[in-house]
Amino acid sequence: MRRRVTRALAFLLLTAAACPADDGPGLRPGTPAPTFLVTTPGGEPLSLAQFQGRVLIIELWSPHCAPCRVTLPRLAALYREHRGRGLAVVGLGVQAGAAEIRSVREALALPFPVALADERTARVYRAAALPTTILIDKQGTVRATVRGLDATALDALERQAVELLGRSRATGTCPARTSPPGPPARPRAAR
């Protein structure tokens, strides 16, 4: 019994260390997304500018964070379904090295790029709680932020991402629907 309690306490402490408590508001919707320049485990540079004109979801995560292993596969499924429509997802690993990041990417079969988030990137994206999920529109504006594992908020973020994919790049509005040509509607007779 004592051993189980000790293990449970150790698990809680590790989880708390990997996924610290919320320490303030995340990025505010309507503000420009902060730029970043990070490196993939393979040494390739990755920046916000590479995703200009696409709807982007940034996931800040850690291999040591249990809730992150729930959100990453969810985002992978969303990415697989909508990448052809212009959705991009980037996983920015914090509190880990290249080998750990690569290992999680392979274990979860993540189809999107992952990179090592440096301290500056983690700070400007306010990754005090993990996972932190940020939705950025085609113009580079933050649309939503979810901190921690909140299924309802993640559902809303995913719906909003899909809505943004359907909007016109130039105006940010929904494209006009076109109807097939046909006879004009007849006016109703007054009664």
N, C-alpha and C positions, 0 to 999 in steps of 0.2 A: 504494500500500500504506500509506504513512504517513497519507494522508488518511483511509482506512478506519479505521485504528487510532485516530486522533484523534476521528473521529465516534463510534466505539464507546465510547471513554472518556467523551466528552461525554454520550452517552446514559446510561451507567451512573451518572455523577455526577448528572444530572438526576433519574433514577429514584430514586437514593438520597436526594436532597433531598426529593422529593415523597413518598416512602414510607420514612421513617426506620426504623431497626432497632428491634426490640422493646426497651422499657426497663422492663419489669416486668409484673406480672399485670394482666389486665383486670378488669372488674367481676366480682365473685364471684357465681356462681349462688346463689340463695336470699336475696340482699340486695335491698332496695327499689331500683327504678330512680331515678336522680337526676332531679329535675324539670328542665325546660328551657323557655325561651321564646325562640324564634328568629323570623326573618322570611323569608318567601318572596321570590324575586326580584321579585314584583309588589307587595311591601310588606305582605302579609297576615301577621298573627301566627300562629304555630304552637306549640303547647305539648303536653307529655306528657299533661296533663289531658284534652285533646280525644280521646284514644284509650283512655280508661278503659273497661274492660269488653270490650276487644278484644285479641286476640293481636297484638303489635306487633313488627316487625323494624325496627331503626334501622340504617342503613348510613352510616357516616362515610367520606367519600370526597373526592377532589380531582380536578379535571379534568386535572391533570398526572401522575396516577398510573395507569400502564398496567394493573396488576392490577384497579383499580377498574372499568375498562371491560369486564372479564370478569364481575365479580360483579353489577354493576348490571343487565344484561340477564337474568341468571339470576333475580334477585329480581323483576324485572318479570314474567317468566313465572310464577313462583310466585304473585305477587299477582293476576295475571289469572285464574289457575285457582281461587284460594281466597278472593277478596275477598267473594264472596257469602256465605261461611261466617263472616265476621268477621275475616279477616286484614287488617291494615293494615301498610303499609311506608312509611317516611319516609327520604328521602335527605338527610343533612346534609352540605353541602359545606364543606370547610375549605380554607384557603390559596387562596381564589379570591373574585372579585367576582360580583355579581348577573348580569352579562352572560355570564360564563363558565359559571355554573351553569345559566342558562337555555339556553345553547347546547348543552350536553351533554344536558340533559333532552330537548330537541327532536331532537338527532341520534340519540339512542338510543330515542326514542319512549317515554319512561318514563311509565307510567300513574299513578304515585303522586306525592304531593307532594314537592318538594325545597325546601330552605331553606338559608340561610347560617348555618353554625354559628359562633358567636362563640368567642373564646378560652376563656371560662369553660366553655362546653358541651363543647368539644373536650377540655378538661382533665378535667372530672368524668366524662366518658365514656372517658377514657384512650385517646385517639386518637393515640398516639405512632407507631403503625404503621397504614398505610392499605392496603387498606380495613380498617375495624373493623366487624364485624357483630354486633349485639346482639339477642337474643331476649328479649322481655318478655311474661309471661303476662297474663291478663285481670285479675289482681289487682295488677298493677304490679310484679311481682317478676322480677328478672333470672333467666333460665333457662339461657342459654348466651351465650358470647362467642367470636367467631372473629377473630383478628388476622392480617391478611395474606391471601394467596391460598392456601388450604388446601382442596382439593376434598373430601377425606374429611370434614373438620370441617364444611364447608358442607353436605354431604349430610346429616350427622347433625343439624345445626341445622334444616334444612328438614323432615326427618322429625319432629323434636320439635315444630316449629311446627304441623304438620298434626295430630299427636296432641293438642296443646293445644286445637285448634279443636273436637275431638270431645268435650272434657270439659265437664261441667256448670259453669255460671257460679257457682252457689251453693256447691257442695261441692268443686269442683276434682277431682272424680272422674269416671270414665266413666259416662255415663247407663246406667241399667238397660236391658237388652234385653228387649223384650216378645215373647213367642211368641204365635202365634195360638191362640185357645182350641181345645181338643181334648180327647179322652179322657185321663184321667190314665194315667200309665205303670203297667203291670202289675208287681207285685212278682215277682221271680224265685223259682221254687220251690227250696227247699233240696234238695241232692242228698246 
